[in-house]
Amino acid sequence: MEFEQDSNLTLPLFLLDESLSNRDLEQPDFEISIGLDDELLAQICQNPSEDSSVAITVSGYELLITDSLYLSILEQEHDAQITLTHGPLLSIVLNTEGQKTFVSPQMDMMPTFDLGDEDDE
C-alpha cells in the first residue's frame, strides 16, 4: 500500500459483532476516508515490536455512508483510531456514541514514500 502526503486513505468498515468473521469483504457497512498530512504519515510509518501495538487518534476523516441503516452515525459523536501492529499491519477502529464499534480488515503496510531520510546510501 502506497501513501502520499495530502492524499486520502479510504478503508471499508464493518460492524464488530459475532457475524464479523462471516462477512463479505466486498460488502462493507460503510467506508472511512482519512486525510494523510505529513504528521499522520510520520506516525503511521512505524513498525511496532511483535508484542506491542500503536494507537493513533485520527481527527481528519470523513465517513462515506450509502446504506440508510447507518446514516444515523453521522448525527452521533464518533471517533476513529488507526491501530498499527507488527508487520506493519494497519487497521481502523471507529467507535460511536451509540456504543457501536466498526473495524476495518488489517492491511499489510510497507510504506514506500520518501521522508527525506538519505541515511541508507
DOVODO-370569 format. One record per atom (N, C-alpha, C, O, CB): z, x, y; atom name; residue in one letter. Coordinates in Angstrom, 1 decimal. Glycine has a CB too. Layout:
<pts>
PT      up    east   north  name  resn
PT       Z       X       Y    CA     a
...
</pts>
This chain:
<pts>
PT      up    east   north  name  resn
PT     0.0     0.8    -1.2     N     m
PT     0.0     0.0     0.0    CA     m
PT     0.0     0.9     1.2     C     m
PT     0.8     1.8     1.4     O     m
PT     1.2    -1.0     0.0    CB     m
PT    -0.9     0.7     2.1     N     e
PT    -1.0     1.5     3.4    CA     e
PT    -0.3     0.7     4.5     C     e
PT    -0.4    -0.5     4.6     O     e
PT    -2.5     1.8     3.7    CB     e
PT     0.3     1.5     5.4     N     f
PT     0.9     0.9     6.6    CA     f
PT     0.3     1.6     7.8     C     f
PT     0.1     2.8     7.8     O     f
PT     2.5     1.1     6.5    CB     f
PT     0.1     0.8     8.8     N     e
PT    -0.4     1.2    10.0    CA     e
PT     0.4     0.7    11.2     C     e
PT     0.8    -0.5    11.2     O     e
PT    -1.9     0.9    10.2    CB     e
PT     0.8     1.5    12.1     N     q
PT     1.5     1.1    13.3    CA     q
PT     0.8     0.0    14.0     C     q
PT    -0.4     0.0    14.1     O     q
PT     1.8     2.3    14.3    CB     q
PT     1.6    -1.0    14.5     N     d
PT     1.1    -2.2    15.2    CA     d
PT     0.2    -3.1    14.4     C     d
PT    -0.6    -3.8    14.9     O     d
PT     0.4    -1.7    16.4    CB     d
PT     0.4    -3.0    13.1     N     s
PT    -0.3    -3.9    12.2    CA     s
PT     0.8    -4.9    11.6     C     s
PT     2.0    -4.8    11.9     O     s
PT    -1.1    -3.2    11.0    CB     s
PT     0.4    -5.8    10.7     N     n
PT     1.3    -6.7    10.1    CA     n
PT     1.4    -6.5     8.6     C     n
PT     0.4    -6.2     8.0     O     n
PT     1.0    -8.2    10.4    CB     n
PT     2.6    -6.6     8.1     N     l
PT     2.8    -6.6     6.6    CA     l
PT     3.0    -8.0     6.2     C     l
PT     4.0    -8.6     6.7     O     l
PT     4.0    -5.7     6.2    CB     l
PT     2.2    -8.6     5.4     N     t
PT     2.3   -10.0     5.0    CA     t
PT     2.5   -10.1     3.5     C     t
PT     1.8    -9.5     2.7     O     t
PT     1.0   -10.8     5.4    CB     t
PT     3.6   -10.7     3.1     N     l
PT     4.0   -10.8     1.7    CA     l
PT     4.4   -12.3     1.4     C     l
PT     4.8   -13.0     2.2     O     l
PT     5.2    -9.9     1.4    CB     l
PT     4.1   -12.7     0.1     N     p
PT     4.5   -14.0    -0.3    CA     p
PT     6.0   -14.1    -0.5     C     p
PT     6.6   -13.2    -0.9     O     p
PT     3.7   -14.4    -1.6    CB     p
PT     6.5   -15.3    -0.3     N     l
PT     7.9   -15.6    -0.6    CA     l
PT     8.1   -16.8    -1.5     C     l
PT     7.3   -17.7    -1.5     O     l
PT     8.7   -15.9     0.8    CB     l
PT     9.1   -16.6    -2.4     N     f
PT     9.3   -17.6    -3.4    CA     f
PT    10.8   -18.0    -3.4     C     f
PT    11.7   -17.2    -3.2     O     f
PT     9.0   -17.1    -4.8    CB     f
PT    11.1   -19.3    -3.6     N     l
PT    12.5   -19.7    -3.6    CA     l
PT    13.2   -19.1    -4.8     C     l
PT    12.7   -19.1    -5.9     O     l
PT    12.6   -21.3    -3.7    CB     l
PT    14.4   -18.5    -4.5     N     l
PT    15.2   -17.8    -5.5    CA     l
PT    16.0   -18.9    -6.3     C     l
PT    17.0   -19.4    -5.8     O     l
PT    16.1   -16.7    -4.9    CB     l
PT    15.5   -19.2    -7.4     N     d
PT    16.2   -20.2    -8.3    CA     d
PT    15.9   -19.9    -9.7     C     d
PT    15.3   -18.9   -10.0     O     d
PT    15.8   -21.7    -7.9    CB     d
PT    16.4   -20.7   -10.6     N     e
PT    16.2   -20.5   -12.1    CA     e
PT    14.8   -20.4   -12.5     C     e
PT    14.5   -19.9   -13.6     O     e
PT    17.0   -21.5   -12.9    CB     e
PT    13.9   -21.0   -11.8     N     s
PT    12.4   -21.1   -12.2    CA     s
PT    11.6   -19.9   -11.7     C     s
PT    10.4   -19.8   -11.9     O     s
PT    11.8   -22.3   -11.7    CB     s
PT    12.3   -19.0   -10.9     N     l
PT    11.6   -17.9   -10.3    CA     l
PT    10.7   -17.0   -11.3     C     l
PT     9.6   -16.7   -11.0     O     l
PT    12.5   -17.0    -9.6    CB     l
PT    11.3   -16.7   -12.4     N     s
PT    10.6   -15.9   -13.4    CA     s
PT     9.3   -16.5   -14.0     C     s
PT     8.5   -15.8   -14.5     O     s
PT    11.5   -15.4   -14.5    CB     s
PT     9.2   -17.8   -13.8     N     n
PT     8.1   -18.6   -14.4    CA     n
PT     7.0   -18.9   -13.3     C     n
PT     6.0   -19.5   -13.6     O     n
PT     8.5   -19.8   -15.0    CB     n
PT     7.2   -18.5   -12.1     N     r
PT     6.3   -18.8   -11.0    CA     r
PT     5.0   -18.1   -11.0     C     r
PT     5.0   -16.9   -11.5     O     r
PT     7.0   -18.6    -9.7    CB     r
PT     4.0   -18.7   -10.6     N     d
PT     2.7   -18.1   -10.4    CA     d
PT     2.7   -17.3    -9.1     C     d
PT     2.9   -17.8    -8.1     O     d
PT     1.5   -19.1   -10.5    CB     d
PT     2.4   -16.0    -9.2     N     l
PT     2.4   -15.1    -8.0    CA     l
PT     1.4   -15.5    -7.0     C     l
PT     1.4   -15.1    -5.9     O     l
PT     2.3   -13.7    -8.4    CB     l
PT     0.4   -16.2    -7.5     N     e
PT    -0.7   -16.7    -6.6    CA     e
PT    -0.4   -17.9    -5.9     C     e
PT    -1.2   -18.4    -5.0     O     e
PT    -2.0   -16.9    -7.4    CB     e
PT     0.8   -18.5    -6.1     N     q
PT     1.2   -19.8    -5.5    CA     q
PT     2.6   -19.7    -4.9     C     q
PT     3.5   -20.3    -5.3     O     q
PT     1.2   -20.9    -6.6    CB     q
PT     2.7   -18.9    -3.8     N     p
PT     4.0   -18.7    -3.2    CA     p
PT     4.4   -20.0    -2.4     C     p
PT     3.5   -20.8    -2.1     O     p
PT     4.0   -17.5    -2.2    CB     p
PT     5.7   -20.1    -2.1     N     d
PT     6.1   -21.2    -1.3    CA     d
PT     5.6   -21.1     0.1     C     d
PT     5.2   -22.1     0.7     O     d
PT     7.7   -21.3    -1.3    CB     d
PT     5.6   -19.9     0.7     N     f
PT     5.0   -19.6     2.0    CA     f
PT     5.0   -18.1     2.1     C     f
PT     5.4   -17.3     1.2     O     f
PT     5.9   -20.2     3.1    CB     f
PT     4.5   -17.6     3.2     N     e
PT     4.4   -16.1     3.4    CA     e
PT     5.2   -15.7     4.7     C     e
PT     5.5   -16.5     5.6     O     e
PT     2.9   -15.7     3.6    CB     e
PT     5.5   -14.4     4.7     N     i
PT     6.1   -13.8     5.9    CA     i
PT     5.2   -12.7     6.4     C     i
PT     4.7   -11.9     5.6     O     i
PT     7.6   -13.3     5.6    CB     i
PT     5.1   -12.7     7.7     N     s
PT     4.3   -11.6     8.3    CA     s
PT     5.2   -10.8     9.3     C     s
PT     5.8   -11.4    10.2     O     s
PT     3.0   -12.2     9.1    CB     s
PT     5.3    -9.5     9.0     N     i
PT     6.2    -8.7     9.7    CA     i
PT     5.4    -7.7    10.6     C     i
PT     4.6    -7.0    10.0     O     i
PT     7.2    -7.9     8.8    CB     i
PT     5.7    -7.6    11.9     N     g
PT     5.1    -6.7    12.8    CA     g
PT     5.6    -5.3    12.5     C     g
PT     6.8    -5.1    12.6     O     g
PT     5.3    -7.1    14.2    CB     g
PT     4.8    -4.3    12.3     N     l
PT     5.2    -2.9    12.0    CA     l
PT     5.1    -2.1    13.2     C     l
PT     4.0    -1.6    13.6     O     l
PT     4.3    -2.3    10.8    CB     l
PT     6.2    -1.9    13.9     N     d
PT     6.2    -0.9    15.0    CA     d
PT     6.7     0.4    14.5     C     d
PT     7.0     0.6    13.3     O     d
PT     7.2    -1.5    16.2    CB     d
PT     6.6     1.4    15.4     N     d
PT     7.0     2.8    14.9    CA     d
PT     8.4     2.9    14.4     C     d
PT     8.6     3.7    13.5     O     d
PT     6.7     3.8    16.1    CB     d
PT     9.3     2.2    15.0     N     e
PT    10.7     2.3    14.5    CA     e
PT    10.9     1.7    13.1     C     e
PT    11.5     2.3    12.2     O     e
PT    11.6     1.5    15.4    CB     e
PT    10.2     0.5    12.8     N     l
PT    10.3    -0.1    11.5    CA     l
PT     9.6     0.8    10.5     C     l
PT    10.0     1.0     9.3     O     l
PT     9.7    -1.5    11.5    CB     l
PT     8.4     1.4    10.9     N     l
PT     7.7     2.2    10.0    CA     l
PT     8.5     3.4     9.5     C     l
PT     8.5     3.8     8.4     O     l
PT     6.4     2.7    10.6    CB     l
PT     9.3     4.0    10.5     N     a
PT    10.1     5.2    10.2    CA     a
PT    11.2     4.7     9.2     C     a
PT    11.6     5.5     8.3     O     a
PT    10.7     5.7    11.4    CB     a
PT    11.8     3.5     9.4     N     q
PT    12.8     3.1     8.5    CA     q
PT    12.3     2.8     7.1     C     q
PT    13.0     3.1     6.1     O     q
PT    13.5     1.8     9.1    CB     q
PT    11.1     2.2     6.9     N     i
PT    10.6     1.9     5.6    CA     i
PT    10.0     3.1     4.9     C     i
PT     9.6     3.0     3.7     O     i
PT     9.6     0.8     5.6    CB     i
PT    10.0     4.2     5.6     N     c
PT     9.4     5.5     5.0    CA     c
PT    10.5     6.3     4.3     C     c
PT    10.6     7.5     4.4     O     c
PT     8.8     6.3     6.1    CB     c
PT    11.4     5.6     3.5     N     q
PT    12.5     6.2     2.8    CA     q
PT    12.3     5.9     1.3     C     q
PT    11.6     5.0     0.9     O     q
PT    13.8     5.7     3.3    CB     q
PT    12.8     6.8     0.5     N     n
PT    12.8     6.6    -0.9    CA     n
PT    14.3     6.8    -1.4     C     n
PT    14.7     7.9    -1.6     O     n
PT    11.9     7.6    -1.7    CB     n
PT    15.0     5.7    -1.5     N     p
PT    16.4     5.8    -1.9    CA     p
PT    16.6     6.4    -3.3     C     p
PT    15.7     6.4    -4.1     O     p
PT    17.1     4.4    -1.9    CB     p
PT    17.7     7.0    -3.5     N     s
PT    18.0     7.6    -4.8    CA     s
PT    18.1     6.4    -5.9     C     s
PT    18.1     5.3    -5.5     O     s
PT    19.3     8.4    -4.8    CB     s
PT    18.0     6.8    -7.1     N     e
PT    17.9     5.8    -8.2    CA     e
PT    19.0     4.8    -8.2     C     e
PT    18.8     3.7    -8.6     O     e
PT    17.9     6.5    -9.5    CB     e
PT    20.2     5.2    -7.8     N     d
PT    21.4     4.3    -7.9    CA     d
PT    21.7     3.6    -6.5     C     d
PT    22.8     3.2    -6.3     O     d
PT    22.6     5.0    -8.4    CB     d
PT    20.8     3.6    -5.6     N     s
PT    21.1     3.0    -4.3    CA     s
PT    19.9     2.3    -3.8     C     s
PT    18.8     2.3    -4.3     O     s
PT    21.5     4.1    -3.3    CB     s
PT    20.1     1.5    -2.7     N     s
PT    19.0     0.8    -2.0    CA     s
PT    19.3     0.8    -0.5     C     s
PT    20.4     1.1    -0.1     O     s
PT    18.9    -0.7    -2.6    CB     s
PT    18.3     0.5     0.2     N     v
PT    18.4     0.4     1.7    CA     v
PT    18.0    -1.0     2.1     C     v
PT    16.9    -1.5     1.8     O     v
PT    17.5     1.5     2.4    CB     v
PT    18.8    -1.6     3.0     N     a
PT    18.5    -2.9     3.5    CA     a
PT    18.2    -2.7     5.0     C     a
PT    19.0    -2.1     5.7     O     a
PT    19.7    -3.9     3.3    CB     a
PT    17.1    -3.3     5.5     N     i
PT    16.7    -3.1     6.9    CA     i
PT    16.5    -4.6     7.4     C     i
PT    15.6    -5.3     7.0     O     i
PT    15.3    -2.3     7.0    CB     i
PT    17.3    -4.9     8.4     N     t
PT    17.2    -6.2     9.1    CA     t
PT    15.9    -6.2     9.9     C     t
PT    15.6    -5.3    10.7     O     t
PT    18.4    -6.5     9.9    CB     t
PT    15.2    -7.3     9.8     N     v
PT    13.9    -7.4    10.5    CA     v
PT    14.0    -8.5    11.5     C     v
PT    14.5    -9.6    11.3     O     v
PT    12.7    -7.8     9.5    CB     v
PT    13.6    -8.2    12.8     N     s
PT    13.6    -9.2    13.8    CA     s
PT    12.2    -9.7    14.2     C     s
PT    12.1   -10.9    14.6     O     s
PT    14.3    -8.7    15.0    CB     s
PT    11.2    -8.9    14.1     N     g
PT     9.9    -9.3    14.5    CA     g
PT     9.1    -9.8    13.3     C     g
PT     8.3    -9.1    12.8     O     g
PT     9.2    -8.1    15.1    CB     g
PT     9.3   -11.1    13.0     N     y
PT     8.5   -11.6    11.9    CA     y
PT     8.1   -13.1    12.2     C     y
PT     8.7   -13.7    13.1     O     y
PT     9.3   -11.6    10.5    CB     y
PT     7.1   -13.5    11.4     N     e
PT     6.6   -14.9    11.6    CA     e
PT     6.5   -15.5    10.2     C     e
PT     6.0   -14.8     9.2     O     e
PT     5.2   -15.0    12.3    CB     e
PT     6.9   -16.8    10.0     N     l
PT     6.8   -17.5     8.7    CA     l
PT     5.5   -18.2     8.8     C     l
PT     5.2   -19.0     9.7     O     l
PT     8.0   -18.4     8.5    CB     l
PT     4.7   -18.1     7.7     N     l
PT     3.4   -18.7     7.6    CA     l
PT     3.5   -19.8     6.5     C     l
PT     3.3   -19.6     5.3     O     l
PT     2.2   -17.7     7.2    CB     l
PT     3.8   -21.0     7.0     N     i
PT     4.2   -22.1     6.1    CA     i
PT     3.0   -23.2     6.2     C     i
PT     2.7   -23.7     7.2     O     i
PT     5.5   -22.8     6.4    CB     i
PT     2.5   -23.5     5.0     N     t
PT     1.4   -24.5     4.9    CA     t
PT     1.9   -25.7     4.1     C     t
PT     1.4   -26.8     4.3     O     t
PT     0.2   -23.9     4.3    CB     t
PT     2.9   -25.6     3.3     N     d
PT     3.4   -26.7     2.4    CA     d
PT     4.4   -27.4     3.3     C     d
PT     5.4   -26.9     3.7     O     d
PT     4.0   -26.1     1.1    CB     d
PT     4.2   -28.7     3.5     N     s
PT     5.1   -29.6     4.3    CA     s
PT     6.5   -29.6     3.7     C     s
PT     7.5   -29.8     4.5     O     s
PT     4.6   -31.0     4.4    CB     s
PT     6.7   -29.3     2.4     N     l
PT     8.0   -29.2     1.8    CA     l
PT     8.9   -28.2     2.5     C     l
PT    10.2   -28.3     2.5     O     l
PT     7.9   -28.9     0.3    CB     l
PT     8.3   -27.1     3.0     N     y
PT     9.1   -26.0     3.6    CA     y
PT     9.0   -26.0     5.1     C     y
PT     9.6   -25.0     5.7     O     y
PT     8.6   -24.7     3.0    CB     y
PT     8.4   -26.9     5.8     N     l
PT     8.2   -26.9     7.2    CA     l
PT     9.6   -26.9     8.0     C     l
PT     9.7   -26.4     9.1     O     l
PT     7.4   -28.0     7.7    CB     l
PT    10.6   -27.6     7.4     N     s
PT    11.9   -27.7     8.0    CA     s
PT    12.6   -26.3     8.2     C     s
PT    13.5   -26.2     9.0     O     s
PT    12.8   -28.6     7.2    CB     s
PT    12.2   -25.3     7.4     N     i
PT    12.7   -24.0     7.6    CA     i
PT    12.5   -23.4     9.0     C     i
PT    13.3   -22.7     9.6     O     i
PT    12.2   -23.0     6.5    CB     i
PT    11.3   -23.8     9.6     N     l
PT    11.0   -23.3    10.9    CA     l
PT    12.0   -23.8    12.0     C     l
PT    12.2   -23.2    13.0     O     l
PT     9.6   -23.8    11.3    CB     l
PT    12.7   -25.0    11.7     N     e
PT    13.6   -25.5    12.6    CA     e
PT    15.0   -25.0    12.4     C     e
PT    15.9   -25.3    13.2     O     e
PT    13.6   -27.0    12.5    CB     e
PT    15.3   -24.3    11.3     N     q
PT    16.6   -23.7    11.0    CA     q
PT    16.7   -22.3    11.4     C     q
PT    15.7   -21.6    11.7     O     q
PT    16.8   -23.8     9.5    CB     q
PT    18.0   -21.8    11.5     N     e
PT    18.2   -20.4    11.7    CA     e
PT    17.8   -19.7    10.3     C     e
PT    18.1   -20.3     9.3     O     e
PT    19.7   -20.1    12.0    CB     e
PT    17.2   -18.6    10.4     N     h
PT    16.9   -17.8     9.2    CA     h
PT    16.8   -16.3     9.6     C     h
PT    16.7   -16.0    10.8     O     h
PT    15.5   -18.3     8.6    CB     h
PT    17.0   -15.5     8.6     N     d
PT    17.0   -14.0     8.9    CA     d
PT    16.3   -13.4     7.7     C     d
PT    16.4   -13.8     6.5     O     d
PT    18.4   -13.4     9.1    CB     d
PT    15.6   -12.3     8.0     N     a
PT    14.9   -11.5     6.9    CA     a
PT    15.4   -10.1     6.9     C     a
PT    15.7    -9.5     7.9     O     a
PT    13.4   -11.6     7.2    CB     a
PT    15.3    -9.6     5.7     N     q
PT    15.6    -8.2     5.4    CA     q
PT    14.6    -7.6     4.5     C     q
PT    14.1    -8.2     3.6     O     q
PT    17.0    -8.0     4.8    CB     q
PT    14.2    -6.3     4.8     N     i
PT    13.4    -5.5     3.8    CA     i
PT    14.4    -4.8     3.0     C     i
PT    15.3    -4.2     3.5     O     i
PT    12.4    -4.6     4.6    CB     i
PT    14.2    -4.8     1.7     N     t
PT    15.0    -4.0     0.7    CA     t
PT    14.1    -3.0     0.1     C     t
PT    13.1    -3.2    -0.5     O     t
PT    15.7    -4.9    -0.3    CB     t
PT    14.6    -1.7     0.2     N     l
PT    13.9    -0.6    -0.4    CA     l
PT    14.8    -0.1    -1.6     C     l
PT    16.0     0.1    -1.5     O     l
PT    13.7     0.6     0.6    CB     l
PT    14.2     0.1    -2.8     N     t
PT    14.8     0.7    -3.9    CA     t
PT    14.0     1.9    -4.4     C     t
PT    12.9     2.1    -3.9     O     t
PT    15.0    -0.4    -5.1    CB     t
PT    14.6     2.6    -5.3     N     h
PT    14.0     3.9    -5.7    CA     h
PT    12.6     3.6    -6.3     C     h
PT    12.3     2.6    -7.0     O     h
PT    14.8     4.6    -6.8    CB     h
PT    11.6     4.4    -5.9     N     g
PT    10.2     4.3    -6.3    CA     g
PT     9.3     4.9    -5.3     C     g
PT     8.6     5.8    -5.7     O     g
PT     9.9     2.8    -6.5    CB     g
PT     9.2     4.5    -4.1     N     p
PT    10.0     3.4    -3.5    CA     p
PT     9.3     2.1    -3.8     C     p
PT     8.1     2.0    -3.8     O     p
PT    10.1     3.6    -2.0    CB     p
PT    10.2     1.1    -3.9     N     l
PT     9.8    -0.3    -4.1    CA     l
PT    10.3    -1.1    -2.9     C     l
PT    11.4    -0.9    -2.5     O     l
PT    10.3    -0.9    -5.4    CB     l
PT     9.4    -2.0    -2.4     N     l
PT     9.7    -2.8    -1.2    CA     l
PT     9.7    -4.2    -1.5     C     l
PT     8.8    -4.7    -2.2     O     l
PT     8.8    -2.5     0.0    CB     l
PT    10.7    -5.0    -1.1     N     s
PT    10.7    -6.4    -1.2    CA     s
PT    11.4    -7.0     0.0     C     s
PT    12.1    -6.3     0.8     O     s
PT    11.5    -6.9    -2.5    CB     s
PT    11.1    -8.3     0.2     N     i
PT    11.7    -9.0     1.4    CA     i
PT    12.6   -10.1     0.9     C     i
PT    12.4   -10.8    -0.1     O     i
PT    10.5    -9.7     2.2    CB     i
PT    13.7   -10.3     1.6     N     v
PT    14.7   -11.4     1.3    CA     v
PT    14.8   -12.2     2.6     C     v
PT    15.0   -11.6     3.7     O     v
PT    16.1   -10.9     0.8    CB     v
PT    14.6   -13.5     2.5     N     l
PT    14.8   -14.4     3.6    CA     l
PT    15.9   -15.4     3.3     C     l
PT    15.8   -16.1     2.3     O     l
PT    13.4   -15.1     4.0    CB     l
PT    16.9   -15.5     4.2     N     n
PT    18.0   -16.4     4.0    CA     n
PT    17.9   -17.5     5.1     C     n
PT    17.7   -17.1     6.2     O     n
PT    19.4   -15.7     4.0    CB     n
PT    18.1   -18.7     4.7     N     t
PT    18.0   -19.8     5.7    CA     t
PT    19.4   -20.4     6.0     C     t
PT    20.4   -20.2     5.2     O     t
PT    17.1   -20.9     5.2    CB     t
PT    19.5   -21.1     7.1     N     e
PT    20.8   -21.7     7.5    CA     e
PT    21.1   -22.8     6.4     C     e
PT    22.3   -23.0     6.2     O     e
PT    20.6   -22.4     8.9    CB     e
PT    20.2   -23.3     5.7     N     g
PT    20.4   -24.3     4.7    CA     g
PT    20.8   -23.7     3.3     C     g
PT    20.7   -24.4     2.3     O     g
PT    19.2   -25.1     4.5    CB     g
PT    21.2   -22.4     3.4     N     q
PT    21.7   -21.7     2.2    CA     q
PT    20.7   -21.5     1.1     C     q
PT    21.0   -21.5    -0.1     O     q
PT    22.9   -22.5     1.6    CB     q
PT    19.4   -21.4     1.5     N     k
PT    18.4   -21.1     0.5    CA     k
PT    17.9   -19.7     0.7     C     k
PT    18.0   -19.1     1.8     O     k
PT    17.1   -22.1     0.7    CB     k
PT    17.6   -19.0    -0.4     N     t
PT    17.1   -17.7    -0.4    CA     t
PT    15.7   -17.6    -0.9     C     t
PT    15.4   -18.2    -2.0     O     t
PT    18.1   -16.7    -1.2    CB     t
PT    14.9   -16.9    -0.2     N     f
PT    13.5   -16.7    -0.7    CA     f
PT    13.3   -15.2    -0.8     C     f
PT    13.8   -14.4     0.0     O     f
PT    12.4   -17.3     0.3    CB     f
PT    12.5   -14.8    -1.8     N     v
PT    12.3   -13.4    -2.1    CA     v
PT    10.8   -13.1    -2.4     C     v
PT    10.1   -14.0    -2.8     O     v
PT    13.1   -12.9    -3.4    CB     v
PT    10.4   -11.9    -2.1     N     s
PT     9.0   -11.5    -2.4    CA     s
PT     9.1   -10.7    -3.7     C     s
PT    10.1   -10.1    -4.0     O     s
PT     8.4   -10.7    -1.2    CB     s
PT     8.0   -10.6    -4.4     N     p
PT     7.9    -9.6    -5.5    CA     p
PT     8.1    -8.2    -5.0     C     p
PT     7.7    -7.9    -3.8     O     p
PT     6.6    -9.8    -6.3    CB     p
PT     8.7    -7.3    -5.8     N     q
PT     8.8    -5.9    -5.4    CA     q
PT     7.4    -5.3    -5.5     C     q
PT     6.6    -5.6    -6.4     O     q
PT     9.7    -5.2    -6.4    CB     q
PT     7.1    -4.5    -4.5     N     m
PT     5.8    -3.9    -4.4    CA     m
PT     5.9    -2.4    -4.4     C     m
PT     6.8    -1.8    -3.7     O     m
PT     5.0    -4.4    -3.1    CB     m
PT     5.1    -1.7    -5.2     N     d
PT     5.1    -0.2    -5.1    CA     d
PT     4.7     0.2    -3.7     C     d
PT     3.7    -0.4    -3.1     O     d
PT     4.1     0.4    -6.2    CB     d
PT     5.3     1.1    -3.2     N     m
PT     5.0     1.5    -1.8    CA     m
PT     5.0     3.1    -1.7     C     m
PT     6.0     3.7    -1.8     O     m
PT     6.1     1.0    -0.8    CB     m
PT     3.8     3.6    -1.6     N     m
PT     3.6     5.0    -1.4    CA     m
PT     3.0     5.1     0.0     C     m
PT     1.8     5.1     0.2     O     m
PT     2.8     5.7    -2.5    CB     m
PT     3.9     5.3     1.0     N     p
PT     3.3     5.4     2.4    CA     p
PT     2.3     6.5     2.5     C     p
PT     2.5     7.6     2.0     O     p
PT     4.4     5.6     3.4    CB     p
PT     1.2     6.2     3.1     N     t
PT     0.1     7.1     3.3    CA     t
PT    -0.2     7.4     4.8     C     t
PT    -1.2     8.0     5.1     O     t
PT    -1.2     6.6     2.6    CB     t
PT     0.7     7.0     5.6     N     f
PT     0.4     7.2     7.1    CA     f
PT     1.0     8.5     7.5     C     f
PT     1.9     9.1     6.8     O     f
PT     1.0     6.0     7.9    CB     f
PT     0.6     9.0     8.6     N     d
PT     1.0    10.3     9.1    CA     d
PT     1.9    10.1    10.3     C     d
PT     1.6     9.5    11.3     O     d
PT    -0.2    11.2     9.6    CB     d
PT     3.2    10.6    10.1     N     l
PT     4.2    10.5    11.2    CA     l
PT     4.1    11.7    12.1     C     l
PT     5.0    11.9    12.9     O     l
PT     5.6    10.3    10.6    CB     l
PT     3.1    12.6    11.9     N     g
PT     3.0    13.8    12.8    CA     g
PT     3.8    15.0    12.2     C     g
PT     3.9    16.0    12.9     O     g
PT     3.5    13.5    14.1    CB     g
PT     4.3    14.8    11.0     N     d
PT     5.1    16.0    10.4    CA     d
PT     4.1    16.9     9.7     C     d
PT     3.4    16.5     8.8     O     d
PT     6.1    15.5     9.4    CB     d
PT     4.0    18.1    10.2     N     e
PT     3.0    19.0     9.7    CA     e
PT     3.7    20.1     8.9     C     e
PT     3.2    21.2     8.8     O     e
PT     2.2    19.7    10.8    CB     e
PT     4.8    19.8     8.2     N     d
PT     5.7    20.8     7.6    CA     d
PT     5.1    21.3     6.3     C     d
PT     5.4    22.4     5.8     O     d
PT     7.0    20.2     7.3    CB     d
PT     4.2    20.5     5.6     N     d
PT     3.7    21.0     4.3    CA     d
PT     2.4    21.8     4.3     C     d
PT     1.7    21.8     3.3     O     d
PT     3.6    19.8     3.4    CB     d
PT     2.2    22.4     5.4     N     e
PT     0.9    23.3     5.4    CA     e
PT     1.3    24.7     5.1     C     e
PT     0.4    25.6     5.1     O     e
PT     0.2    23.2     6.8    CB     e
</pts>
